[in-house]
Amino acid sequence: MTDDDGHAIAYHALKRGTPVRSSDGIVVGKVRRVSIAVRENIFDGIDVDTHDGLRFVDAPEVHRIYERAVELTITADDVNALPRPGGGVGERMKLSKTARRAQRLSRNLKDRWERR
């Protein structure tokens, strides 16, 4: 986070065109659309306009959402390997070890929280 990012906000307030930054600090694109799992009413991820085209960033890969930026848990190289929005299982990316660990940690924490 930088001072210019503003305050942390809920995904509902995230605006199209907000810069998206990878875990290694590189601006990888801009928010195109926020994806919500309607039935569960939860944040599902974001579609990001990158220089390589539109990519879907799954919710566990979004570290924090600020007023003027989104921080990811994955590197810029991992973002380039992400699937296009609506892509099937065959288009899933091969995550780096760090990204897989981050996903597992996120799922484990979520599971522990829900058990309480």
C-alpha positions as protocol buffer text, in pm:
chain_id: "A"
residue {
  index: 1
  type: MET
  ca { x: 0 y: 0 z: 0 }
}
residue {
  index: 2
  type: THR
  ca { x: 109 y: 354 z: -69 }
}
residue {
  index: 3
  type: ASP
  ca { x: -33 y: 673 z: 77 }
}
residue {
  index: 4
  type: ASP
  ca { x: -186 y: 745 z: -265 }
}
residue {
  index: 5
  type: ASP
  ca { x: -400 y: 428 z: -258 }
}
residue {
  index: 6
  type: GLY
  ca { x: -652 y: 579 z: -16 }
}
residue {
  index: 7
  type: HIS
  ca { x: -849 y: 384 z: 243 }
}
residue {
  index: 8
  type: ALA
  ca { x: -940 y: 17 z: 225 }
}
residue {
  index: 9
  type: ILE
  ca { x: -1290 y: -28 z: 78 }
}
residue {
  index: 10
  type: ALA
  ca { x: -1542 y: -308 z: 21 }
}
residue {
  index: 11
  type: TYR
  ca { x: -1559 y: -474 z: -319 }
}
residue {
  index: 12
  type: HIS
  ca { x: -1901 y: -313 z: -373 }
}
residue {
  index: 13
  type: ALA
  ca { x: -1733 y: 29 z: -394 }
}
residue {
  index: 14
  type: LEU
  ca { x: -1458 y: -77 z: -637 }
}
residue {
  index: 15
  type: LYS
  ca { x: -1472 y: 126 z: -957 }
}
residue {
  index: 16
  type: ARG
  ca { x: -1394 y: 33 z: -1315 }
}
residue {
  index: 17
  type: GLY
  ca { x: -1053 y: 163 z: -1420 }
}
residue {
  index: 18
  type: THR
  ca { x: -892 y: 125 z: -1076 }
}
residue {
  index: 19
  type: PRO
  ca { x: -524 y: 23 z: -1116 }
}
residue {
  index: 20
  type: VAL
  ca { x: -437 y: -336 z: -1018 }
}
residue {
  index: 21
  type: ARG
  ca { x: -92 y: -403 z: -867 }
}
residue {
  index: 22
  type: SER
  ca { x: 78 y: -741 z: -834 }
}
residue {
  index: 23
  type: SER
  ca { x: 247 y: -862 z: -515 }
}
residue {
  index: 24
  type: ASP
  ca { x: 582 y: -753 z: -662 }
}
residue {
  index: 25
  type: GLY
  ca { x: 455 y: -394 z: -697 }
}
residue {
  index: 26
  type: ILE
  ca { x: 395 y: -386 z: -1073 }
}
residue {
  index: 27
  type: VAL
  ca { x: 78 y: -227 z: -1211 }
}
residue {
  index: 28
  type: VAL
  ca { x: -57 y: -514 z: -1424 }
}
residue {
  index: 29
  type: GLY
  ca { x: -379 y: -355 z: -1548 }
}
residue {
  index: 30
  type: LYS
  ca { x: -707 y: -191 z: -1455 }
}
residue {
  index: 31
  type: VAL
  ca { x: -1034 y: -323 z: -1312 }
}
residue {
  index: 32
  type: ARG
  ca { x: -1289 y: -396 z: -1584 }
}
residue {
  index: 33
  type: ARG
  ca { x: -1558 y: -563 z: -1373 }
}
residue {
  index: 34
  type: VAL
  ca { x: -1620 y: -697 z: -1022 }
}
residue {
  index: 35
  type: SER
  ca { x: -1750 y: -1054 z: -1016 }
}
residue {
  index: 36
  type: ILE
  ca { x: -1995 y: -1158 z: -743 }
}
residue {
  index: 37
  type: ALA
  ca { x: -2125 y: -1507 z: -666 }
}
residue {
  index: 38
  type: VAL
  ca { x: -2489 y: -1397 z: -665 }
}
residue {
  index: 39
  type: ARG
  ca { x: -2644 y: -1692 z: -486 }
}
residue {
  index: 40
  type: GLU
  ca { x: -2395 y: -1673 z: -198 }
}
residue {
  index: 41
  type: ASN
  ca { x: -2368 y: -1291 z: -221 }
}
residue {
  index: 42
  type: ILE
  ca { x: -1989 y: -1298 z: -191 }
}
residue {
  index: 43
  type: PHE
  ca { x: -1695 y: -1148 z: -379 }
}
residue {
  index: 44
  type: ASP
  ca { x: -1579 y: -1389 z: -652 }
}
residue {
  index: 45
  type: GLY
  ca { x: -1297 y: -1190 z: -812 }
}
residue {
  index: 46
  type: ILE
  ca { x: -1226 y: -922 z: -1072 }
}
residue {
  index: 47
  type: ASP
  ca { x: -1180 y: -901 z: -1446 }
}
residue {
  index: 48
  type: VAL
  ca { x: -863 y: -706 z: -1520 }
}
residue {
  index: 49
  type: ASP
  ca { x: -766 y: -535 z: -1846 }
}
residue {
  index: 50
  type: THR
  ca { x: -396 y: -621 z: -1891 }
}
residue {
  index: 51
  type: HIS
  ca { x: -158 y: -551 z: -2178 }
}
residue {
  index: 52
  type: ASP
  ca { x: -209 y: -919 z: -2275 }
}
residue {
  index: 53
  type: GLY
  ca { x: -589 y: -896 z: -2271 }
}
residue {
  index: 54
  type: LEU
  ca { x: -863 y: -950 z: -2018 }
}
residue {
  index: 55
  type: ARG
  ca { x: -779 y: -1179 z: -1722 }
}
residue {
  index: 56
  type: PHE
  ca { x: -986 y: -1312 z: -1432 }
}
residue {
  index: 57
  type: VAL
  ca { x: -834 y: -1270 z: -1084 }
}
residue {
  index: 58
  type: ASP
  ca { x: -1002 y: -1505 z: -835 }
}
residue {
  index: 59
  type: ALA
  ca { x: -1098 y: -1364 z: -494 }
}
residue {
  index: 60
  type: PRO
  ca { x: -823 y: -1547 z: -295 }
}
residue {
  index: 61
  type: GLU
  ca { x: -566 y: -1375 z: -520 }
}
residue {
  index: 62
  type: VAL
  ca { x: -694 y: -1028 z: -424 }
}
residue {
  index: 63
  type: HIS
  ca { x: -504 y: -916 z: -115 }
}
residue {
  index: 64
  type: ARG
  ca { x: -664 y: -577 z: -50 }
}
residue {
  index: 65
  type: ILE
  ca { x: -896 y: -331 z: -223 }
}
residue {
  index: 66
  type: TYR
  ca { x: -831 y: 40 z: -175 }
}
residue {
  index: 67
  type: GLU
  ca { x: -1005 y: 350 z: -306 }
}
residue {
  index: 68
  type: ARG
  ca { x: -747 y: 400 z: -580 }
}
residue {
  index: 69
  type: ALA
  ca { x: -574 y: 61 z: -618 }
}
residue {
  index: 70
  type: VAL
  ca { x: -613 y: -315 z: -585 }
}
residue {
  index: 71
  type: GLU
  ca { x: -327 y: -525 z: -442 }
}
residue {
  index: 72
  type: LEU
  ca { x: -291 y: -890 z: -546 }
}
residue {
  index: 73
  type: THR
  ca { x: -128 y: -1185 z: -368 }
}
residue {
  index: 74
  type: ILE
  ca { x: 32 y: -1304 z: -694 }
}
residue {
  index: 75
  type: THR
  ca { x: 321 y: -1177 z: -905 }
}
residue {
  index: 76
  type: ALA
  ca { x: 301 y: -1004 z: -1241 }
}
residue {
  index: 77
  type: ASP
  ca { x: 416 y: -1327 z: -1412 }
}
residue {
  index: 78
  type: ASP
  ca { x: 131 y: -1516 z: -1244 }
}
residue {
  index: 79
  type: VAL
  ca { x: -118 y: -1253 z: -1364 }
}
residue {
  index: 80
  type: ASN
  ca { x: -4 y: -1304 z: -1724 }
}
residue {
  index: 81
  type: ALA
  ca { x: -85 y: -1675 z: -1689 }
}
residue {
  index: 82
  type: LEU
  ca { x: -436 y: -1621 z: -1551 }
}
residue {
  index: 83
  type: PRO
  ca { x: -736 y: -1746 z: -1750 }
}
residue {
  index: 84
  type: ARG
  ca { x: -964 y: -1517 z: -1946 }
}
residue {
  index: 85
  type: PRO
  ca { x: -1298 y: -1446 z: -1774 }
}
residue {
  index: 86
  type: GLY
  ca { x: -1540 y: -1735 z: -1811 }
}
residue {
  index: 87
  type: GLY
  ca { x: -1259 y: -1975 z: -1899 }
}
residue {
  index: 88
  type: GLY
  ca { x: -1309 y: -2339 z: -1823 }
}
residue {
  index: 89
  type: VAL
  ca { x: -1094 y: -2573 z: -1617 }
}
residue {
  index: 90
  type: GLY
  ca { x: -866 y: -2628 z: -1916 }
}
residue {
  index: 91
  type: GLU
  ca { x: -765 y: -2263 z: -1906 }
}
residue {
  index: 92
  type: ARG
  ca { x: -666 y: -2259 z: -1538 }
}
residue {
  index: 93
  type: MET
  ca { x: -322 y: -2119 z: -1477 }
}
residue {
  index: 94
  type: LYS
  ca { x: -29 y: -2313 z: -1341 }
}
residue {
  index: 95
  type: LEU
  ca { x: 42 y: -2113 z: -1028 }
}
residue {
  index: 96
  type: SER
  ca { x: 384 y: -2058 z: -885 }
}
residue {
  index: 97
  type: LYS
  ca { x: 462 y: -2222 z: -550 }
}
residue {
  index: 98
  type: THR
  ca { x: 411 y: -1891 z: -372 }
}
residue {
  index: 99
  type: ALA
  ca { x: 69 y: -1835 z: -531 }
}
residue {
  index: 100
  type: ARG
  ca { x: -42 y: -2191 z: -447 }
}
residue {
  index: 101
  type: ARG
  ca { x: 66 y: -2140 z: -85 }
}
residue {
  index: 102
  type: ALA
  ca { x: -125 y: -1811 z: -70 }
}
residue {
  index: 103
  type: GLN
  ca { x: -439 y: -1981 z: -204 }
}
residue {
  index: 104
  type: ARG
  ca { x: -409 y: -2269 z: 44 }
}
residue {
  index: 105
  type: LEU
  ca { x: -355 y: -2028 z: 332 }
}
residue {
  index: 106
  type: SER
  ca { x: -656 y: -1822 z: 227 }
}
residue {
  index: 107
  type: ARG
  ca { x: -878 y: -2131 z: 205 }
}
residue {
  index: 108
  type: ASN
  ca { x: -753 y: -2265 z: 540 }
}
residue {
  index: 109
  type: LEU
  ca { x: -818 y: -1936 z: 716 }
}
residue {
  index: 110
  type: LYS
  ca { x: -1163 y: -1914 z: 559 }
}
residue {
  index: 111
  type: ASP
  ca { x: -1244 y: -2271 z: 668 }
}
residue {
  index: 112
  type: ARG
  ca { x: -1129 y: -2201 z: 1024 }
}
residue {
  index: 113
  type: TRP
  ca { x: -1332 y: -1881 z: 1037 }
}
residue {
  index: 114
  type: GLU
  ca { x: -1648 y: -2056 z: 916 }
}
residue {
  index: 115
  type: ARG
  ca { x: -1611 y: -2334 z: 1174 }
}
residue {
  index: 116
  type: ARG
  ca { x: -1627 y: -2083 z: 1460 }
}
